[in-house]
């Protein structure tokens, strides 16, 4: 299987684990840290897979990952009860239903339901 896995920069692996695993319901796929502070954390929720990199030197900051889901409203209801969304779900002119939220490190999660009616 081939797929792309977004790598998001984070400043604190423990805080990233709390946000993605404890708050958003992702599971840990792998964790690596030589010193308990810097390292990598792979997370997955169903088909959604992300790698969190601390301190991610040389790759830029404030990334955006598109998360394609089967029901944007369901994810919004679940996640907005735990964290503030940047904006509520809306129907896009290009035929999807989307909303955004931001992680504690300034990365945007752009949630897309491509099957939503246009």
C-alpha positions in Angstrom: 0.0 0.0 0.0 1.2 3.5 -0.8 0.1 6.6 1.1 1.3 9.9 2.3 1.7 10.6 6.0 1.8 14.2 7.1 4.6 15.1 9.5 3.7 17.9 11.8 6.2 20.0 13.9 5.6 20.0 17.7 7.5 21.6 20.6 6.6 19.1 23.3 6.1 15.3 22.7 4.2 14.9 26.0 1.8 17.7 25.1 1.4 16.4 21.6 0.5 12.9 23.0 -2.1 14.5 25.3 -3.7 16.5 22.5 -3.7 13.8 19.7 -4.2 10.7 21.8 -6.1 11.8 25.0 -8.1 14.6 23.4 -8.7 13.6 19.8 -8.7 9.9 20.3 -5.8 8.8 18.1 -3.8 5.7 19.1 0.0 5.6 19.3 1.6 3.7 16.4 5.1 4.3 17.5 7.1 6.6 19.8 10.8 7.3 19.8 12.6 9.7 22.0 16.3 9.5 23.0 15.9 12.0 25.8 12.2 12.1 26.7 11.8 15.5 25.1 12.8 15.4 21.4 11.8 12.6 19.1 8.9 11.2 17.0 5.4 10.1 17.8 3.3 8.3 15.2 -0.5 8.4 15.7 -3.4 6.8 14.0 -7.2 6.9 14.1 -8.7 4.6 11.6 -7.2 5.6 8.3 -5.9 8.9 9.6 -2.2 8.7 10.2 0.2 11.5 11.4 3.7 11.7 12.5 4.6 14.3 15.1 8.2 15.5 15.1 9.9 17.4 17.9 11.7 19.7 17.2 11.5 19.1 13.4 14.5 21.3 12.5 14.8 22.4 8.9 11.3 21.4 7.8 9.3 24.6 8.5 6.7 25.4 11.1 2.9 25.8 11.3 1.9 23.0 8.9 -1.5 22.0 7.7 -2.7 18.4 7.4 -5.9 17.5 5.5 -7.8 14.7 7.3 -10.3 13.1 5.0 -13.2 11.6 7.0 -16.6 10.1 6.3 -18.6 12.5 8.4 -17.2 16.0 9.2 -20.2 16.8 11.4 -19.6 13.8 13.6 -15.9 14.6 14.0 -16.7 18.3 14.7 -19.3 17.3 17.4 -16.8 15.0 19.1 -13.7 17.2 18.8 -15.2 20.6 19.4 -16.5 19.3 22.8 -12.8 19.0 23.7 -11.0 21.7 21.8 -12.0 25.0 20.1 -12.5 24.7 16.3 -11.2 27.5 14.2 -14.5 27.4 12.3 -17.6 25.2 12.3 -18.4 22.8 9.4 -19.5 24.4 6.2 -20.4 23.2 2.7 -17.7 24.2 0.2 -18.4 25.3 -3.4 -16.2 22.6 -4.6 -18.4 19.9 -3.1 -17.2 18.9 0.3 -18.0 19.7 3.9 -15.1 21.0 6.0 -14.0 22.5 9.3 -10.6 23.4 10.8 -9.0 23.1 14.2 -5.6 23.9 15.4 -3.2 21.9 17.6 -1.3 23.5 20.5 1.7 24.1 18.2 0.0 26.2 15.5 -0.6 23.4 13.0 -4.0 23.4 11.3 -6.1 20.2 10.9 -8.3 20.7 7.9 -11.1 18.1 8.2 -12.7 17.2 4.9 -15.8 15.1 4.2 -15.6 14.8 0.4 -18.9 13.0 0.1 -20.9 15.9 1.5 -23.5 17.3 -0.9 -22.4 20.4 -2.9 
